[in-house]
Amino acid sequence: MICVLGGTFDPVHFGHLRPALDVQQALGIERVHLLPCRTPPHREMPWLSHEQRLALLHLAIEDEPGLAIDTRELRREGPSYMVDTLTSLREELGERPLCLALGMDALADLDSWHRWEEIPALCHLVVMQRPGNHWPQDGALAQRLQAARVADVKDLLALTAGAVLGVPVTQMAVSSTRIRDLLRSGRSARYLMPEAVLERIMQEKWYAN
């Protein structure tokens, strides 16, 4: 079984890395593949170039065998639509189970994604649940999620795609926006990201005004 976790990673921090590792361990898989986005369809362009963000990702996971990097979205021109990414993965994997890990906020907005109705046929959804999170309650999306929810990883292994599983992850109130604000104002962002990542950012002055 393969699991991917997308994001702009601008910059990567422990709020990305620890939940990804939680998912890897909960699913019992070899690794989770971090999927840096080149051109986000639903937000402004990243502050750093995709080459810079990729360099920081490599530094962040260089000593962690449970995490890997998939660069297919960085190599693809145009908006980084997840449905296109999952389609390319499905073509490679055949009938092997494929999972997309995402947070509850992203799940609540899933029905605003490009061709979102096609996604359940391509992958399972692994929802990273933090304390206080609530599943969508109303509308067509909530109904589809409720009908697809399963209680065990074994249910994912039994199907190629289409199931929804909640996985508890570590609560970490860290955001890339907060880190960028700290760095732009000359304050320390230590202990919010791997030290090697912070050192590279400081050396290059990547988020300085």
C-alpha positions as CSV (number, residue, x, y, z in Angstrom):
1,M,0.0,0.0,0.0
2,I,1.2,3.5,-0.9
3,C,0.3,6.7,0.9
4,V,1.0,10.3,-0.3
5,L,0.7,13.6,1.6
6,G,0.6,16.8,-0.4
7,G,1.5,20.3,0.5
8,T,3.4,23.4,-0.5
9,F,5.9,22.9,2.4
10,D,6.8,26.6,2.4
11,P,8.7,25.8,4.6
12,V,8.5,22.2,5.8
13,H,8.1,22.0,9.6
14,F,7.3,19.5,12.4
15,G,3.6,20.0,11.8
16,H,4.0,18.3,8.5
17,L,6.6,15.7,9.5
18,R,5.3,14.3,12.8
19,P,1.7,13.7,11.5
20,A,3.2,12.1,8.3
21,L,5.2,9.7,10.5
22,D,2.1,9.0,12.6
23,V,0.3,8.0,9.5
24,Q,3.2,5.8,8.3
25,Q,3.2,4.0,11.7
26,A,-0.6,3.7,11.9
27,L,-0.9,2.2,8.4
28,G,2.1,-0.1,9.0
29,I,3.6,0.8,5.6
30,E,7.3,1.3,4.7
31,R,7.0,5.0,4.1
32,V,4.7,8.0,3.4
33,H,5.6,9.9,0.3
34,L,5.6,13.7,0.7
35,L,4.3,15.4,-2.4
36,P,5.4,19.0,-2.8
37,C,3.0,21.1,-4.9
38,R,4.3,23.2,-7.7
39,T,1.3,25.5,-8.5
40,P,-1.4,25.3,-5.8
41,P,-4.9,25.7,-7.2
42,H,-6.5,27.0,-4.0
43,R,-4.0,29.4,-2.5
44,E,-1.4,32.0,-3.5
45,M,1.9,30.9,-4.9
46,P,4.5,29.7,-2.4
47,W,7.1,32.2,-1.2
48,L,10.0,30.0,-2.1
49,S,10.6,28.4,-5.5
50,H,9.9,24.7,-5.9
51,E,13.7,24.0,-6.1
52,Q,14.2,25.8,-2.7
53,R,11.3,24.0,-1.1
54,L,12.5,20.7,-2.4
55,A,16.0,21.3,-1.0
56,L,14.5,21.9,2.4
57,L,12.4,18.8,2.2
58,H,15.5,16.7,1.5
59,L,17.2,18.2,4.5
60,A,14.2,17.5,6.7
61,I,13.9,13.8,6.0
62,E,17.4,12.8,5.2
63,D,17.7,10.6,8.4
64,E,14.1,9.3,8.4
65,P,13.5,6.1,6.4
66,G,9.7,6.3,7.1
67,L,9.4,9.4,4.8
68,A,10.2,9.9,1.1
69,I,9.6,12.5,-1.5
70,D,7.6,12.3,-4.8
71,T,8.4,15.1,-7.2
72,R,5.8,14.4,-9.9
73,E,3.9,17.6,-9.2
74,L,7.1,19.7,-9.4
75,R,7.8,18.2,-12.8
76,R,4.3,18.9,-14.2
77,E,3.4,22.3,-15.7
78,G,0.1,24.0,-14.9
79,P,-2.0,23.8,-11.7
80,S,-1.1,20.9,-9.4
81,Y,-4.5,19.3,-9.4
82,M,-4.5,16.3,-7.0
83,V,-6.8,14.3,-9.3
84,D,-4.1,14.4,-12.0
85,T,-1.5,13.3,-9.5
86,L,-3.6,10.4,-8.3
87,T,-4.4,9.4,-11.8
88,S,-0.7,9.1,-12.6
89,L,0.0,7.2,-9.5
90,R,-2.9,4.8,-10.2
91,E,-1.5,4.1,-13.7
92,E,1.8,3.1,-12.0
93,L,0.3,1.1,-9.2
94,G,-2.3,-0.9,-11.0
95,E,-4.6,-2.5,-8.4
96,R,-2.4,-1.8,-5.4
97,P,-4.1,0.2,-2.6
98,L,-3.3,3.9,-2.8
99,C,-4.0,6.4,0.1
100,L,-4.1,10.1,0.2
101,A,-3.5,11.5,3.7
102,L,-5.1,14.9,4.4
103,G,-6.1,17.0,7.4
104,M,-9.7,17.6,8.5
105,D,-9.6,21.2,7.1
106,A,-8.7,19.9,3.7
107,L,-11.3,17.2,3.9
108,A,-14.0,19.7,4.7
109,D,-13.1,21.6,1.5
110,L,-12.7,18.4,-0.7
111,D,-15.8,19.2,-2.7
112,S,-14.2,22.4,-3.9
113,W,-11.2,20.5,-5.5
114,H,-10.9,20.1,-9.2
115,R,-12.9,17.0,-10.3
116,W,-13.2,15.9,-6.7
117,E,-15.9,13.3,-7.5
118,E,-13.3,11.2,-9.3
119,I,-10.9,11.0,-6.3
120,P,-12.7,8.2,-4.4
121,A,-12.3,5.9,-7.4
122,L,-8.5,6.6,-7.4
123,C,-7.5,6.3,-3.7
124,H,-8.5,5.8,-0.1
125,L,-8.6,8.9,2.1
126,V,-6.6,8.7,5.3
127,V,-7.8,11.6,7.5
128,M,-5.4,12.9,10.0
129,Q,-7.5,13.6,13.1
130,R,-6.3,16.0,15.8
131,P,-8.1,16.6,19.2
132,G,-11.2,18.7,18.6
133,N,-11.6,17.9,14.9
134,H,-15.1,17.2,13.6
135,W,-16.1,15.3,10.5
136,P,-18.2,17.2,7.9
137,Q,-21.9,16.9,9.0
138,D,-24.0,18.2,6.1
139,G,-24.3,17.9,2.3
140,A,-23.3,15.5,-0.3
141,L,-19.7,15.3,0.8
142,A,-20.6,14.4,4.4
143,Q,-22.9,11.6,3.1
144,R,-20.3,10.2,0.8
145,L,-17.7,10.2,3.6
146,Q,-20.0,8.6,6.1
147,A,-20.9,5.8,3.6
148,A,-17.2,5.1,2.9
149,R,-15.8,5.2,6.5
150,V,-14.0,2.1,7.7
151,A,-12.6,1.3,11.2
152,D,-9.4,-0.6,10.5
153,V,-6.4,-0.5,8.2
154,K,-7.2,-4.0,7.1
155,D,-10.2,-2.5,5.3
156,L,-7.9,-0.4,3.2
157,L,-5.8,-3.4,2.3
158,A,-8.8,-5.3,1.1
159,L,-9.8,-2.6,-1.5
160,T,-8.0,-0.7,-4.2
161,A,-9.6,2.7,-3.4
162,G,-12.8,4.3,-2.1
163,A,-12.6,3.9,1.7
164,V,-12.1,6.6,4.3
165,L,-10.1,6.0,7.5
166,G,-9.5,8.4,10.4
167,V,-6.0,8.2,12.0
168,P,-5.2,10.1,15.2
169,V,-2.1,12.2,14.8
170,T,0.0,14.4,17.1
171,Q,-1.5,17.8,17.8
172,M,1.1,20.4,16.7
173,A,0.0,24.0,16.3
174,V,2.7,24.9,13.9
175,S,2.1,26.7,10.5
176,S,4.3,27.8,7.7
177,T,2.6,31.2,7.8
178,R,3.7,31.6,11.4
179,I,7.2,30.6,10.7
180,R,7.5,33.0,7.7
181,D,6.2,35.8,9.9
182,L,8.8,35.0,12.6
183,L,11.6,35.0,10.1
184,R,10.6,38.1,8.3
185,S,10.4,40.0,11.6
186,G,13.9,38.8,12.7
187,R,12.6,36.5,15.4
188,S,13.7,32.9,16.0
189,A,11.8,29.9,14.5
190,R,13.9,27.4,16.4
191,Y,12.2,24.2,17.6
192,L,9.5,24.5,14.9
193,M,11.4,22.6,12.2
194,P,14.4,20.4,11.9
195,E,17.6,22.3,12.7
196,A,19.1,21.6,9.3
197,V,16.2,23.2,7.6
198,L,16.4,26.3,9.7
199,E,20.1,26.6,9.2
200,R,19.7,26.5,5.5
201,I,17.0,29.1,5.5
202,M,19.1,31.4,7.7
203,Q,22.2,30.9,5.6
204,E,20.3,31.8,2.4
205,K,18.1,34.5,4.0
206,W,15.2,33.0,2.1
207,Y,12.3,34.5,4.2
208,A,14.0,37.7,5.2
209,N,12.5,41.0,4.0
